[in-house]
Amino acid sequence: MEDLKVPLPPTFESLEDERLHRKQRLAAAFRLFSKFGFDEGVAGHITARDPELTDHFWVNPLAMHFGHIKVSDLLLVDGKGEVVEGNRHVNAAAFAIHSQVHAARPDIVSAAHAHSPYGKCWSSLGRLLDPITQDVCAFYGDHALFDDYTGVVLDLEEGKRIAHALGDCKAVILRNHGLLTVGETVDEAAFWFITMERSCQVQLMAEAAGTPVLIDKDNAELTAGQVGIHLAGWFSFQPLWDRITREQPDLLD
Ligand SMILES: [Zn+2]
C-alpha cells in the first residue's frame, strides 16, 4: 500500500519565505472571518509575529473590510505601535491588546480577536465553556475568562491584564466583549477562533433547549489531547485555506 500523506506545517529556507507564508495565511484568515460573519464595523484584528523582527507584528489596516484584505494591504507594526510598513493606520485597540499578548507569549505567532456574534453573546454570561461536545473539548482546561470590562481597550495596561488572564491558554473570553485566541501559527489561531465561536453558538442553543449532558473529566481531558493540540488546530485550518484561496485567489495579491 502506498504511504498516505498527511500534511504537516511547512518549514522554510529563508525568513522572507516564512514572512510571506505568514502574511498569506493572515490574509486568508481575514477572508474567512468575513465569510463567517465575524466582521463588525472596524472591530477585530488578527496578528502574525514577524519571523525576523520578533517584536513586530503584521495586522489588518484600520477600517478596511476583512473581506477586501490582500497580502499587500497588511501593515507591519513595531513594538511602539508605529506602522513601519504600509500606509494606513493601525487600530489602537489592536495594538493595545495584541502587542501585550505577543510580548507575554513568545511561544505564539498569532492572535485573533473579533466581535463575532455568538462569542459576544456567550461572553456576556461571564462563564467558561463547558465540555458538552467533542469539539469544545479543544478548550477544556485551556481557556480563561477576563472577568472585567472597562470600555474600549486603548491602554497598554489593559492589554497586559488581558494577556495575564490568558496565561498559558489558547483562548480567553473577554467578558461583555468577545473572544481572543492564540496559536503557534496563524492557521491555528484562526481555527481556534472559528471553532470557539461555534462552540459558543452550540452551548447557547443547547442551554436554550434543555440541560446538556457534560462529558466527564477523564474523557474531556482525553479528547482535549486529541482535538486541542497545536497540530490539530493547524491541520483543521487546511481545508479552509484550500476553500478560500480557490474562491478568492486575489487575497494573495
Ligand atoms: Zn474588541
Residues whose N, C-alpha, C, O or C-beta is under 5 A from the ligand:
A	BS01	ZN	none
